Amino acid sequence: MTSTQIEQLLSGLGRMYALIETHISWVLMGPERVYKVRKPIRYAFLDFSTPELRKADCEKELWLNRRTSPQIYLQVVPVREHGGEITFGEGPGQVIDHAVEMVRLDSDRQMDVLLRKGMVERHDITALAVHLADFHSRAILVDSCPTAHGLWLDLADVLKVEPLTHDVLGPEAAASLRWMVSRSKTVLDRLEPRIRERHDMGFSRDVHGDLHTRNIFLLPEPVLFDCLEFNDHLRQIDLLNELAFLGMDLEAFGRSDLWHHFLSAYQSEFPVILTPNDKVLLKFYMGYRANVRYKIAALRGIQDQKMLNVKELTARFEHMRQYFEDITEFKYDNIIY
């Protein structure tokens, strides 16, 4: 589908629906239902370039997310065009795409919203740690071992947005980005033996893969949603890599106290930090996750350059600046061996 068709679909749904756009999807938010449509895009880490690939990814998203939030994920529905109208579901007309249909939960209970309001308490974090440890302890072990080279390639992919970094944040920021990618190679070479040991111990699992606070509802029982379905490599990871995104996000909110409480509660349920090198590896993965978030913000900026006015682009690029500062919080030269 195109952005024009999405606007046409939104118009047909009426004023009760709102559109939220991410770097890879259009999300149509209704009073009771949510529909997620993939953009026809292709990056190094995903391929949604054909209707068939987008349908397959919808089906995979449904299956994987039912592991943690079956109450949210309902079905994959066709998107049809008929008589100049575009609609969801069965009926006449040509199927032009597919969407994931979900139940809409109360957005006021999303963890990032609650953090901004100062409404996340230690008992919420304890419940989340227990819930996540249970999910992780039951998650499928994966055969493929993370490698230092593979992790470095993930990090080095950020250099694709170096030109935009130079233009928006300046030449010093671009140079810093190159330095961090170079330095990460040395760090990973030193950590590789422990990475392999942890895999052999069963810490590489098929988990959520995108565990930041916007993907968590703090309800009486926590709900994890919107796992990373489109790339197995980025979801089938060491558990420390999974936890690091949550830790990086809590640190970015200025709540290191909640992060340390989470780790303590999680460790009590399912110990995953066993050696001093595991602490080093966790710190590395937090920098790795900050890198990913910056790259996504930059890719979104590249997408938006042709569509937004100067004021809107300035606001978008300010988010890039904030995410770049997140990376600097985890400089690799601060890691001690």
C-alpha positions in Angstrom: 0.0 0.0 0.0 1.0 3.6 -0.4 0.6 6.5 2.0 -2.2 7.8 -0.3 -4.1 4.5 0.0 -3.6 4.6 3.8 -5.2 8.0 4.0 -8.1 6.8 1.8 -8.5 3.8 4.2 -8.4 6.0 7.2 -11.0 8.3 5.7 -13.3 5.4 5.1 -13.0 4.3 8.7 -14.2 7.6 10.1 -13.1 10.1 12.7 -12.9 7.4 15.4 -9.6 6.2 14.0 -6.2 7.9 14.2 -3.0 7.1 12.3 0.3 6.5 14.0 3.3 6.1 11.7 6.5 4.2 12.5 9.6 3.8 10.4 8.2 0.4 9.1 4.4 0.5 9.6 1.2 2.4 9.6 -0.9 1.8 12.7 -4.6 2.7 12.6 -5.9 3.2 16.1 -9.7 2.8 16.7 -11.7 2.9 20.0 -11.6 -0.9 20.3 -9.4 -2.3 17.5 -6.0 -1.6 16.1 -4.8 -2.4 12.6 -1.2 -2.6 11.6 -0.1 -2.4 8.0 3.5 -2.7 6.8 5.1 -0.1 4.6 6.4 -1.4 1.2 10.1 -0.9 2.2 13.3 -2.8 2.2 16.3 -2.4 4.6 19.3 -4.5 5.5 17.3 -5.9 8.4 13.9 -6.5 6.8 12.1 -6.9 3.5 8.5 -5.8 3.1 8.9 -5.0 -0.6 6.1 -7.3 -1.9 2.5 -8.0 -0.8 3.5 -11.7 -0.3 6.3 -10.8 2.0 4.1 -8.4 4.0 1.4 -11.0 4.4 3.9 -13.6 5.6 5.3 -11.1 8.2 1.7 -10.4 9.4 1.2 -14.1 10.0 4.5 -14.4 11.8 3.8 -11.4 14.0 0.5 -12.9 15.0 2.1 -16.3 15.9 5.0 -14.9 17.8 3.1 -12.3 19.8 0.5 -14.8 20.9 3.3 -16.2 23.1 3.1 -13.1 25.4 -0.1 -11.3 24.6 -2.8 -13.7 23.1 -5.5 -11.4 24.4 -4.3 -8.6 22.0 -3.5 -10.4 18.8 -6.7 -11.5 17.0 -6.1 -12.3 13.3 -4.6 -11.3 10.0 -7.2 -9.6 7.8 -7.1 -8.7 4.1 -7.1 -5.1 2.9 -9.5 -4.7 -0.1 -10.1 -2.1 -2.8 -13.5 -2.0 -4.4 -15.4 0.7 -6.1 -13.0 3.4 -5.1 -13.1 2.4 -1.4 -10.5 0.6 0.7 -11.6 -1.5 3.6 -10.5 -4.3 6.0 -11.9 -7.8 6.0 -13.8 -10.1 3.8 -16.0 -8.9 1.0 -15.9 -7.9 -2.7 -12.9 -6.3 -4.3 -9.3 -7.0 -4.9 -7.0 -7.9 -2.0 -4.2 -5.3 -2.1 -2.5 -6.0 1.2 -2.9 -7.5 4.7 -3.0 -6.2 8.3 -2.8 -7.5 11.8 -6.0 -6.9 13.8 -5.5 -6.3 17.5 -7.5 -5.4 20.6 -6.7 -1.9 21.8 -5.6 -1.6 25.3 -5.6 1.5 27.5 -2.6 3.5 26.2 -2.4 5.3 29.6 -1.1 2.0 31.0 1.9 1.8 28.6 5.0 1.8 30.6 6.7 4.8 28.9 3.6 6.9 29.5 3.6 6.0 33.2 7.3 6.7 33.5 6.8 10.2 32.1 4.1 10.8 34.8 6.3 9.3 37.6 3.7 6.6 38.1 5.9 3.5 38.0 6.5 1.9 41.4 8.9 -0.7 42.6 6.0 -3.3 42.9 5.3 -2.7 39.2 8.9 -3.5 38.4 8.9 -6.6 40.6 5.8 -7.9 38.8 7.4 -7.2 35.4 10.7 -8.9 36.4 8.8 -12.0 37.6 6.7 -12.1 34.4 9.6 -11.6 32.1 11.8 -14.2 33.9 9.0 -16.7 33.5 8.7 -16.0 29.7 12.4 -16.2 29.3 12.8 -19.5 31.3 10.3 -21.1 28.9 11.5 -19.6 25.7 12.9 -21.9 23.0 16.7 -22.3 22.9 18.2 -21.5 19.6 21.0 -23.3 17.8 22.7 -20.3 16.3 25.4 -18.8 18.5 25.8 -15.1 18.6 29.2 -14.1 17.3 31.4 -11.1 17.8 31.5 -10.5 14.1 27.7 -10.7 13.7 27.2 -8.3 16.6 29.7 -5.9 15.1 28.0 -6.0 11.7 24.8 -5.0 13.5 26.6 -2.1 15.1 28.4 -1.1 11.9 25.2 -0.8 10.0 24.6 2.5 11.8 27.3 4.0 9.4 24.6 4.0 6.7 23.2 7.1 8.5 26.6 8.8 8.9 25.9 11.4 6.2 22.7 12.4 7.9 24.5 12.4 11.2 27.1 14.8 9.7 24.4 17.1 8.3 22.2 17.2 11.4 24.5 16.8 14.3 27.8 18.0 12.8 31.2 16.5 11.7 32.3 15.8 15.3 29.2 13.6 15.9 29.9 11.7 12.6 33.5 11.2 13.7 32.3 9.9 17.0 30.0 7.5 15.4 32.8 6.1 13.3 35.0 5.8 16.4 32.4 3.9 18.4 32.0 1.4 15.6 35.7 0.9 15.4 36.1 0.6 19.2 33.2 -1.9 19.4 35.3 -4.4 17.4 38.0 -4.4 20.0 35.4 -4.8 22.8 33.6 -7.7 21.0 36.9 -9.5 20.3 37.6 -9.5 24.1 34.0 -10.6 25.0 33.7 -13.4 22.3 34.8 -16.3 24.6 32.1 -15.4 27.1 29.5 -14.9 24.4 30.1 -18.5 23.3 30.2 -19.8 26.8 26.8 -18.3 27.5 25.3 -19.8 24.4 26.6 -23.2 25.4 24.9 -22.7 28.8 21.5 -22.1 27.2 21.2 -18.3 27.4 20.6 -17.8 23.6 16.8 -18.0 23.2 13.9 -16.9 21.0 12.5 -14.0 23.0 10.9 -10.6 22.4 13.7 -8.8 20.7 12.3 -5.2 21.1 11.8 -4.9 24.8 11.6 -1.2 25.5 9.0 0.5 27.7 6.6 1.5 24.9 6.1 -2.2 24.2 4.9 -3.0 27.8 1.5 -2.5 29.4 1.6 -2.3 33.2 -1.7 -4.0 34.0 -2.5 -6.2 37.0 -0.4 -8.7 35.1 2.2 -7.1 32.8 1.6 -7.5 29.0 4.5 -7.6 26.5 3.5 -6.8 22.9 4.9 -5.9 19.4 7.9 -8.3 19.5 10.5 -8.1 16.7 9.1 -10.6 14.2 10.7 -9.5 11.0 14.3 -10.6 11.7 15.1 -13.9 13.5 18.7 -12.8 14.0 17.7 -9.8 16.1 15.1 -11.7 18.2 17.0 -15.0 18.8 19.6 -13.5 21.2 21.4 -13.7 24.5 19.0 -12.9 27.3 21.4 -10.1 28.4 20.8 -8.5 25.0 17.1 -8.7 25.6 17.3 -7.1 29.0 19.7 -4.4 27.9 17.0 -2.6 25.8 14.8 -2.3 28.9 17.8 -1.1 30.9 18.9 1.4 28.3 15.4 2.8 28.2 15.0 3.1 32.0 18.4 4.8 32.1 17.3 7.2 29.4 14.2 8.1 31.6 16.6 8.8 34.4 15.4 5.8 36.4 18.5 3.8 37.1 16.9 3.0 40.5 14.2 1.1 38.8 16.6 -0.6 36.5 18.7 -1.9 39.4 15.6 -3.0 41.2 14.5 -4.9 38.1 17.8 -6.7 37.7 17.7 -7.8 41.4 14.2 -9.1 41.1 14.9 -10.8 37.8 18.0 -12.4 39.1 16.1 -13.8 42.0 13.8 -15.6 39.6 16.1 -16.6 36.8 19.9 -15.9 37.3 21.5 -14.8 34.0 24.4 -12.7 35.3 26.9 -15.2 36.7 30.3 -13.6 36.3 32.0 -10.2 36.2 32.3 -10.6 32.5 28.5 -11.0 32.3 28.1 -7.5 33.8 30.6 -6.2 31.2 28.6 -7.9 28.5 25.3 -6.4 29.7 26.9 -2.9 29.6 28.0 -3.6 26.1 24.6 -4.6 25.0 23.1 -1.4 26.5 25.4 0.5 24.1 24.4 -1.8 21.3 20.7 -1.0 22.0 21.3 2.7 22.1 23.0 2.4 18.7 19.9 0.6 17.3 17.5 3.3 18.6 19.7 6.0 17.1 19.8 4.3 13.7 16.0 3.9 13.6 15.5 7.6 14.5 17.9 8.5 11.7 16.2 6.2 9.1 12.9 7.8 10.1 14.4 11.2 9.5 15.6 10.2 6.1 12.0 9.0 5.3 10.5 12.2 6.5 12.9 14.7 4.8 10.7 14.9 1.7 7.4 15.0 3.5 7.8 17.3 6.5 8.2 21.1 6.8 11.3 22.7 8.4 9.7 22.9 11.8 8.6 19.3 11.8 12.0 18.1 10.6 13.7 20.1 13.3 11.6 18.3 15.9 12.4 15.0 14.3 16.1 15.7 14.2 16.0 16.7 17.9 14.9 13.2 18.7 18.0 12.0 16.8 20.1 14.3 19.0 18.6 12.8 22.1 19.2 9.2 20.9 22.8 10.0 20.0 23.3 11.3 23.5 22.0 7.9 24.7 24.8 6.2 22.8 27.4 8.4 24.5 26.1 7.2 27.9 27.6 3.8 27.0 30.9 4.7 25.5 32.9 1.5 24.9 36.1 3.0 26.3 34.4 3.1 29.7 34.0 -0.7 29.7 36.6 -2.2 32.1 38.0 -5.7 31.7 
